[in-house]
């Protein structure tokens, strides 16, 4: 009777280790996902740029210093 119990114990431990690894890999994958960045549109060329790289003047956003100096483009 000792060998079947030992095999059953090994299967239970193996399933526990498998479940633990599966749970931890899903949990770490959720934490490592990059956060979504807010995109803003340049008032001059209308190209979308991440807000952390864009330049703001008043209510308008710009993709570079040249466009900031030119100001907003007239709407078509």
N, C-alpha and C positions, 0 to 999 in steps of 0.2 A: 504493500500500500504506500510505501514511502516515495517511490519513483513517480507515480501519477500525480501525487500532491506537489512534488517538486516541479514537475512540468507545468502544472496548472499555476503555481506560484510564479514561475518564470514568464508565462504568458500574461498574467495579470500585471507584473512589473513592466514587461515590454510594452503593453498597451498604455500603461500610465506614463512611461517615458515618451512614447509617441504622441500622446495627447498633450503632454506638457510642452514639447517642442513645437507642436502645431499651434497651440495657443500663444506661445511666446513669439513665434514668427509673425503671426497676424497682428499682434499687439505692437511689435516694433515697426512693422510696415506702415501702420497707420500714423505713428509718431514721426517717421522719416519722410512723409510726403511733403513736398514744398508747398508753402502757403500761396494762395492766389494773390497776385499783385493787382492793384487798381491801375487801369490803363486810362490815360488822358489823351485828348486829341490836340495837336499843335494848332494854334489859331492861324498860323501862316500857311503851312503846307498840308495840314489835315492828316498827318501821319500819327498813328497811335504810339505812345511811349509809356513805359512804366512811370508812375507818379514819383517814385523815388529818384529817377534820373531826369525828370522834366523840370523846367524852370517856370515859376509862376509869377505873374505880374497882374495884380488885381484879380479879376475873375478869369483871366485867360492863361492858358498853359502853352509852353513853347518847347520844342525839342532841342534847340541849341541857342547859343548867345546871338548868332546872326539873325535868327528869326525873332528873337526877343527885341533886338534893336529895330527891326523893321515894323514891328507891331502887327496887329491882326489884319488879315487879308479881307478885302471886301467880299461879301457873299455874292455868289453868282445869281 
